[in-house]
Amino acid sequence: LQSMLHTVGLSVAVTGVSLSLAGVVGVFLARNDFPGRSALISMLTFPLAFPGVVVGFMIILLVGRQGLIGQASKALTGDKIVLAYSLVGLFFGYLYFSIPRVVTTVMAAAEKLDRSVEEAARSLGASTWQLVCDVIIPELTPALVSTGSICFATSMGAFGTAFTLAAKIDVLPIAIYTEFTLSANIAMASALSILLGVITWLALTLGRLVAGEQSIGAAG
């Protein structure tokens, strides 16, 4: 139960932050052309080529016991910042490979937005904030819901990054691995696997249903 709560909470946090950050970035990249845009998009999508273990090593090199940020913080303040080997380090690792998925999805959806609706809203006196809340976000909701469900499911089942940083991490993939390989508790490993599968299946199904309903509503 504790592992499940940790995993669900971590996945929800990763999904929420990914949608917030990458959603803004995706809309900006879809609507603006500037020197270096292609290079920036390539850098943002580059994490998709990395396996989870490589992402875990990157987190260790940055915020591990001998990491770059830890060494810099010790030199500046005398205290070493160590975020790896914990849920915080795992959060940053999952966030790193979740952002590209959201960016690419939101960019594709933002390029198809009807600008005439936004122009009509502006002509009626809508502020920028009203335009974002009442026009842009509702039109992007199907894309945000679908990519959010994928981010959640991916974070729930990701193993490589968690295994690399597993010193103080209690999440379902690590619990399943421990029960199966170290404790030879096949019954518990099977039960946890079924639980993990059901949660991710529900998230993906709910995301597909909500995104479908939003699409139908927008079309009508």
Salt bridges, closest charged atoms under 4 A:
GLU118 OE2 - ARG31 NH2 2.30
